[in-house]
Amino acid sequence: MTLYRDEGIVLRTQKLGEADRIVTVLTRRTGRIRAAAKGVRKTKSRFGARLEPFTHVDLQLYERRSLDLITQAETLRPYGEGLVADYPRYTAGTAMLETAERLAGDEGEPALRQFLLLVGGLRTLVERSHDPRLVLDAYLLRSLSVAGWAPALDECCRCGTRGGLRGFAIAAGGAVCATCRQPGAATPAPPTFALMLALLRGEWEYADGSDPRHRAECSGLVAAYLQWHLEHGIRSLRHVERGTEGSGGGIGDDTNDDTNRERV
């Protein structure tokens, strides 16, 4: 057996036998992994509480033919503690975890940028400087972009024309002009396009000042676009509520020198 270490965000857990769990983690170096944690459901478990969803952990694992085995777990940051008492932020965070699992690629395939985006998004929710649904929509747009599915927002996805955008065609790839718009395409207001673009770019001053109706329209389009590309629904999105203006950080390209994590 090969021993290795990695850090990651716990995405979900499921029962295994009478006292064990299978833990799904999005890691910095290894990507999405599923590993067994022995005895963690026992009350005297050494690290059961460290392997709960939302927890940023440093892991030591044994590589095995089937499920790798977690032998050590140290908490780096328990993001869940800052979310469980706030329903809008908790549900937004749950949707992030589910989306990250779906967009991280095959098991064991490195997904560093998806990992960095998830860490940044959870940290932003906990910091509480932005509305949680804005943070979620920004995260979803950025993670789609990293996966290669960024929607066209400032030019027609069919002909490349800038300006005069009159619709949003999910199957075509985003915004469309009046000439390229086909029946059935959504017709969002121009400020909704501007809000989506601001969230994708991390322009939080504009996003924070946006109108609630444009936020609602943006959320609907982002959710529909995400679920069309995944070909399956994100179940946790149905529980997401629009919260009030709060606190939290913003998705951006900057990284912290110490942690090398993208901020949301």
N, C-alpha and C positions, 0 to 999 in steps of 0.2 A: 504494500500500500504506500502511496505517495502522500506526504503531509504538505499542505499548503495553507497560506493565509490570504484573506481578502476582506475588504470592507464592503458593506452594502446596506440597502434599505429592505427591510422585511415587507413583502407585498401581501402575503397571506399565509395561513397555516391550515392544516387539516389533520384530523386524528389518524394515528397509526397504531393499531393494536390497543392494549389497555392503558399504556402510560406514555407512549411516544407520539411524536408529531412529525409530519412532513412540512418543512418550511421552504417557501418559495422566496428567493432573495434576488434583487437586482444588484449585482456587484460592480465595483469599479473596473476590475480587470477581466473577469471571467464572463460577464454578462448575466443573463438570467440562469439561475441554478435552482434545483430542487434537492434538498438534503434532509437526512433523517436526524432528529434530535431525540436521543434516548432519555426516557424517564422525565421529560420536562412537564408532564401533566401531574406529577406527584407534588404534594405540598412542600416537600423538602428538596425539590430540584435546585441545583446550583444556579442555573441560568434560564429557567423557564420564562420569567418575566422579561428577560432581555430579548426574547425571540417573538415578540408580539408585533403585529402590523404597525407601520409608521416608524419603527425603531431603526436608527442608524447604528449599525453594529460592526465591530471588528471580529472576524471569525477565524478560527483555526479548524481545518477540515481534513479528513482522510479521504482520498480519492478511492472509490470502489467501482466495481463493475456496474452496479445498479445505482442506488442512491448513495451519494457521498455522505459521510458521517461527520456531524458537527461535534468537535471535542472541546472547544472553548468558545465563549461569546462574551465580549465586553461592549457595554453600551458607550457609544460616542455621543449620541444625542437622542433623547426619547421624545420625538416630535409628537407622539400621540398624547402626551400629558397636556400639551397646549391646545389640543383639538377636541378631546372627548366631551368637554363641557360646553362646546359651542357648536350647535347642530349645523348651521350653514357651512362653517369651516370644516367640520368633520366630514360631512357628505362631499364637499368639494375635494378634500384630501383622499377620500375613498375612491372617487372617480379618477383621481390622478394615479393611484396605485393600480387600479384595474387597467387603465390605459397604458401605463408603463409596461405592465406584463404583456399586453397584446402587441405593443410596438417594439419591444426589445429584440425581436428576432428569435431565431432558434435557440434552444437551450445550449449554453456553453459558448455562444457566439458573442464576442466582445461588443459592448454597446455603451462606450464611455460617455458619449454626449447625451444619450437618454438618461444615464445615471446622474450626470451633472444637472440636467434639467429638473429631474425629480427632486434632488436634494435642494436645489434652489427654490422650487415651487413650494415644498413643504416648509422650508425656512420662512418664506414669504408669508404663508398662511399664519404661521405662529407669531410672526412679528406684528401683524394686524395693522398695517398702514394702508391697505387697499381692500375694497369690497371683495369678498371671497369668490364670487362668481366671475369677476373680472380676472382675478388671479388664475382661476381654473381655465377660462377661455384663452388667456395668454399662454398658459402651459400647453393646452391642447394644440393651439396653432403652432407653437414652437416645436413640439414633439412631432407633429405631422410634417413640418418642414425638414427636421432631421431625418425622418423616415423617407423623404423624397416626395412627399405629397403636399407641398406648400400650395395653397390656393392662390390664383392670380387675384390681386386686389386693386392694383393701380393701372392695369391695362387689360384689354380684352384677351381672354385666354384662347380665343379662336383666331383673331386677325392681328392682335398686338397693338390695336389702336389705344392710345392714351386719351383719357377724358371721354365724356359722354357715355359713361357706363350706365346701363339701364336694367341690368338683371344679374342674377347669380345662378349659374347652371352647375349644379353639383357634379353631375356625370362628366361635364366638359372640362371641369377643372377650376371653376371660380367665376369671376366677373366677366360679363359679356356686354358688348355695345348694343345699341338699338338695332343695327343691321344683323348682327349675329344672334340676337336673342331669339330663342325658339319657344313655342307654347309650353307652358308648364314651369318655366324658369321663375324663380322668386324675383320680386322687385323691391329690394331693400332701398331705404332712403340713402341719399349720398352720405350723410353723417355716419350711417352704419358701416359703410365701406371704410370711412376714415377711422372709425373706432377699431375695426378689425386690423387695419394696417398699423395703427398705433400700438395695439397689443402685441402684434407680431414683432414689432421693432423695439418694444419696451419703452414707448413714449408715454410715461405714466401721467404727466401733467395733463395731457389731452384726455386720456382715458378716465382719470378721476373726475374730470369736469363734464363728462358726457351725460346726455339725457337718459333717464331710465328706460324710455321706450326704445331708444337705439341700443341700449344694453340688452334688452330682452330680445330684440330682433337679431342682434349679433350672436347671442347665446344659442338661439334656435338654429341659425345657419351653421355655426361651428359644430354643434352636436350632430346635425344631419350630415355634414360633410365628413366628420370623423367616422360616423357609423356606416356611411356608404363605402368608405375605403376599407374599413375593417370587415365588411360584409356580415357583421353580427353586431347586435346592440351592446352598448356598455350599460349593464344592468343598473349600476349605481347612479347613472345620470338621472334616472327617474326620481331619485330622492333628493337631488340637489335643489336647494331653495335659493332664491335671490336674497342675499343678506343686505344689511345696511352698510353704509360707508364705515370701514374699520381701518385697521392698521395692517401692514405687511409690506414686503419689498416688491420689486418688479422684475420680470424676465428681461434679462439683458445679456450682452455678450461678455461683459466684464467678469473676470475671475479673481478670487481672493488669492493672494500669493501663498498664503499658508495652506489653504484647503484645495485650491484649484477647482472650485465649484462654480458653475454658472448660477447667477442670480435670476430669479423669476420676478 
